Amino acid sequence: MKPVSDRMYSIIVLYDMYTSFFSRVIDGISDQDAQNRLNTKAKIKISPLLKEILLNITDEKLDSLFEMMPGQTFSIYELITFTTYREASCIGQIALWRRLLNYPAMKYD
């Protein structure tokens, strides 16, 4: 499916790839270990509505600015690219936790 904004094409490709990677990185992890935070405050949240939003966002909306915190203004596009990068980092951390919990490494096939 083609996104409304051409700038979102690579984000959609990454979204699909990360969605696949996420299901692979949690494959086989027991319910008990899925709740094991290794004594940290870590939490994970993924929205099933995200792809639809990414596909339909317009250039006008991508260019709109918001204040993240006092003195820090970002465009919606900058926020999306940052959170996409962060998603990759989270998947990598979960892959590491797999190994720390003695699960086999994540499969990329």
Backbone as a ProteinNet text record, in pm:
[ID]
protein_1_A
[PRIMARY]
MKPVSDRMYSIIVLYDMYTSFFSRVIDGISDQDAQNRLNTKAKIKISPLLKEILLNITDEKLDSLFEMMPGQTFSIYELITFTTYREASCIGQIALWRRLLNYPAMKYD
[TERTIARY]
84.3	0	89.8	59.4	138.9	92.7	188	150.7	109	29.7	-13.7	108.4	199.9	322	437.1	506.5	621.9	732.2	739.7	841.2	820.3	700.5	670.1	702.5	741.3	766	870.3	984.2	1088.8	1044.4	963.8	913.2	820.6	737.5	647.8	728.4	833.6	920	980.4	1031.1	1087.4	980.9	862.1	752.5	724.7	711.7	684.9	799.1	922.7	1038	1041.4	1021.4	1026.7	911.8	794.3	681.8	717.9	780.5	826	933.2	1029.5	1136.3	1081	984.2	930.2	868.2	787.1	725.4	831.1	940.1	1048.4	1127.3	1148.4	1230.4	1157.5	1024.5	950.4	907.4	934.4	894.3	952.2	864.4	906.8	933.9	923.9	948.7	827.7	850.6	740.8	670.6	545.4	470.7	543.8	601.3	673.6	793.9	871.8	987.7	947.1	831	783.6	758.2	727.3	704.8	831.1	936.1	1061.9	1134.5	1149.3	1214.9	1358.3	1410.4	1547.9	1579.3	1483.3	1495.4	1506.7	1440.8	1437.9	1293.4	1272.6	1138.8	1093.7	1152.6	1125.9	980.9	925.5	790.4	791.7	699.9	690.7	546	523.5	387.9	392.4	309	302.2	156.1	128.2	-9	-38.9	-145.5	-183.6	-240.2	-272.8	-327.2	-218.5	-96.7	11.4	31.3	30.5	56.5	-46.5	-171.8	-277.2	-251.7	-209.8	-178	-59.4	45.4	164.4	133.3	46.4	10.1	-69.7	-148.4	-241.5	-199.3	-86	-44.2	-2.1	-37.8	-9.3	120.2	176.2	295.5	267.7	148.7	112.9	121.3	66.5	70.8	214	290.9	430.1	512.9	481.2	555.1	507.4	393.9	342.9	435.7	449.1	541.1	466.8	534.4	480.6	595.8	563.5	665.6	677.6	791.2	815.8	835.8	906.6	931.2	968.3	969.6	1001.3	1132.5	1121.9	1239.4	1276.5	1203.1	1232.3	1112.7	1122	1014.5	1058	970.5	998.6	881.5	910.3	802	752.2	632.5	577.8	667.4	721.1	811.3	935.5	992.9	1110	1075	957.4	914.4	900.3	839.3	820.2	954.1	1047.9	1177.7	1253.7	1242.5	1308.4	1248.4	1116.5	1054	1077.1	1091.1	1123.7	1262.9	1357.5	1492.7	1488	1408.7	1399.1	1340.3	1244	1185.3	1292.7	1382.1	1492.4	1580.1	1607	1688	1620.1	1488.7	1413.7	1418.2	1402.7	1408.9	1546.8	1650.9	1785.8	1803.4	1744.2	1753.9	1678.7	1563.1	1487.6	1566.2	1631.1	1714.2	1825.8	1885	1987.4	1926.6	1809.7	1744.3	1714.1	1680.1	1659.4	1780.7	1897.4	2021.8	2047.7	2017.6	2038.6	1947.4	1831.5	1736.8	1756.2	1867.3	1906.1	1815	1755.5	1680.1	1773.8	1740.2	1823.4	1813.9	1912.7	1915.4	1794	1756.4	1647.1	1680.1	1579.2	1596.3	1549.9	1623.5	1591.9	1533	1507	1453.6	1305.1
-116.8	0	124.5	221.2	342.8	447.3	504.1	608.3	736.5	816.2	946	1034.8	1038.8	1118.9	1029.4	1069.3	992.9	982.6	1079.9	1076.3	959.7	904.3	796.9	658.4	648.5	516.5	437.7	499.4	427.4	395.5	482.7	456.9	335.1	324	208.5	80.1	85.6	-32	-72.9	24.4	-5.8	-56.8	2.4	-43.5	-192	-229.1	-369.6	-460.1	-414.1	-493.1	-507	-397.9	-402.4	-484.7	-477.1	-558.2	-706.5	-743.5	-881.2	-915.8	-826.9	-851.9	-864.1	-780	-785.4	-921.6	-971.3	-1102.3	-1211.8	-1196.7	-1295.6	-1286	-1164.6	-1148.2	-1198.4	-1198.5	-1249.4	-1395.1	-1454	-1591.5	-1688.5	-1766.7	-1870.4	-1825.2	-1697.4	-1649.5	-1682.3	-1743.7	-1782.8	-1660	-1678.5	-1568.5	-1514.6	-1604.4	-1562	-1475	-1519.3	-1441.2	-1312.7	-1312.3	-1190.7	-1079.7	-1117.6	-1019.6	-992.5	-1066.9	-1051.8	-928.1	-829.3	-703.9	-697.6	-811	-819.8	-707.2	-686.9	-584.4	-442.1	-415.6	-280.9	-233.5	-110.5	-53.8	-55.9	-141.9	-144.7	-180	-115.2	-142.4	-132.3	-205.3	-203.3	-178.6	-93.5	-67.7	-51.8	-126.6	-116.8	-101.7	-8.5	17.5	-48.2	-128.1	-189.3	-88.1	31.7	134.3	217.6	199.4	285.8	283.1	165.4	158.7	238.5	228.9	304.1	454.5	499.2	641.1	680.4	597.4	627.2	631	542.1	539.4	661.7	716.1	822.8	962.9	976.2	1109.6	1192.4	1318.2	1407.8	1484.4	1540	1623.1	1743.1	1798.7	1912.9	1876	1760.5	1715.7	1682	1619	1585.9	1710.4	1820.2	1945.1	2026.4	1989.3	2067.2	2051.5	2158.6	2164	2151.2	2099.6	2094.8	2115.5	2163.9	2186.4	2061.8	1995.1	1873.1	1906	2014.1	2067.3	2213.1	2291.7	2433.5	2453.2	2525.9	2555	2447.9	2338.6	2228.1	2203.6	2252.1	2235.8	2137.3	2043.7	1941.9	1931	1880.6	1849.3	1708.2	1679.4	1544	1443.2	1481.8	1392.9	1360.3	1460	1435.2	1341.7	1357	1268.1	1124.7	1108.4	973.6	908	982	921.5	886.5	969.8	938.6	812.8	805.2	688.7	561.1	573.6	457	405.5	497.2	459.2	394.4	451.9	398	256.9	232.3	98.1	-5.1	30.8	-59	-86.1	17.5	1	-91.1	-76	-161.8	-308.1	-332.5	-469.8	-528.2	-448.9	-495.6	-527.9	-446.2	-472.3	-598.9	-621	-744.1	-864.6	-849.9	-959.3	-992.8	-890.8	-913.5	-982.4	-939.2	-1001.9	-1148.9	-1181	-1323.2	-1403.8	-1352.4	-1423.2	-1425.9	-1315.5	-1311.4	-1409.2	-1438.8	-1533.7	-1674.9	-1695.1	-1826.6	-1879	-1787.7	-1826.9	-1823.6	-1897.2	-1886.9	-1745.8	-1711.1	-1579.1	-1559.8	-1434.9	-1400.3	-1447.4	-1497.6	-1541.4	-1429.7	-1409.7	-1304.1	-1356.4	-1486.4	-1543.1	-1526.3
0	0	0	-83.5	-96.7	4.8	78.3	173.9	103.1	169.3	116.4	92.4	186.3	173.7	128.6	23.4	-25.1	80.7	169.5	274.8	369.8	373.5	467.5	412.7	285.8	226.4	306.1	334.5	408.4	551	609.8	745.5	743.5	639.8	627.3	609.4	528.1	509.6	643.8	719	850.8	946.7	942.2	1028.6	1003.1	874.9	842	887.8	866.9	907.8	1059.9	1132.3	1278.5	1336.1	1271.9	1317.8	1308.4	1198.1	1180	1283.2	1301.5	1397.9	1539.6	1574.2	1710	1737.7	1643.3	1667	1675	1601.6	1608.2	1737.9	1785.9	1905.5	2030.5	2028.9	2145.8	2127	2011	1982.6	2085.5	2146.1	2238.9	2380.5	2407.5	2543.8	2630.6	2744.1	2833.1	2888.3	2931	2991.9	3114.5	3191.8	3312.1	3272.9	3174.3	3133	3060.6	2996	2930.1	3032.1	3154.4	3261.2	3342.8	3316	3388.5	3337.3	3418.6	3378.7	3428.4	3473.9	3522	3620.6	3711.3	3816.1	3761.2	3646.8	3589.7	3582.9	3537.6	3522.4	3376.6	3295.6	3151	3120.7	3016.9	2968	2815.7	2749.4	2602.7	2563.4	2463.6	2414.6	2263.2	2192.5	2046.9	2007.5	1918.7	1876.7	1743.1	1736.7	1608.6	1509.1	1552.5	1462.7	1395.4	1435.8	1389.6	1238.9	1177	1033.3	954.7	993.9	925.3	933.7	1049.8	1067.5	980.8	981.4	901.4	752.5	708	565.7	523.3	612.8	575.7	617	682.8	725.1	603.6	604	491.2	514.5	407.3	420.6	510.8	498.6	582	730.5	766.3	905.6	946.9	856.7	887.4	916.6	848	866.1	986.6	1044.9	1158.2	1278.1	1352.9	1465.7	1597.4	1695.5	1830.7	1927.1	2044.9	2145.9	2232.6	2220.9	2296.9	2444.8	2468.9	2603.2	2583.1	2687.1	2668.6	2590.6	2480.4	2398.4	2298.4	2293.2	2201.5	2110.1	1986.3	1889.3	1781.9	1748.6	1648.9	1552.5	1433.8	1341.3	1371.5	1328	1344.6	1273	1155.8	1081.3	1164.6	1229.8	1314.7	1430.2	1486.8	1594.4	1544.2	1427.2	1371.2	1341.6	1282.9	1252.1	1379.6	1481.4	1608.3	1671.3	1676.2	1740.1	1659.7	1527.9	1445.1	1480.6	1495.1	1537.2	1676.4	1765.1	1901	1901	1814.3	1804	1770.3	1677.5	1642.5	1764.3	1841.9	1962.4	2062.6	2078.7	2171.7	2128.2	1998.5	1948.4	1976.8	1957	1988.4	2135.3	2222.3	2366.2	2404.1	2342.4	2370.6	2321.7	2205.2	2153.8	2253.1	2311.3	2413.3	2534.7	2578.9	2694.7	2667.8	2543.3	2508.8	2551.1	2513.3	2543.1	2694	2763.3	2907.9	2981.1	2922.1	2981.3	2925.8	2855.8	2801	2691	2612.7	2494	2373.9	2268	2147.6	2087.6	2010.5	1946.2	1855.5	1835.2	1743.9	1602.8	1532	1393.7	1299.2	1192.3	1096	966.4	959.1	834.5	818.8
[MASK]
+++++++++++++++++++++++++++++++++++++++++++++++++++++++++++++++++++++++++++++++++++++++++++++++++++++++++++++

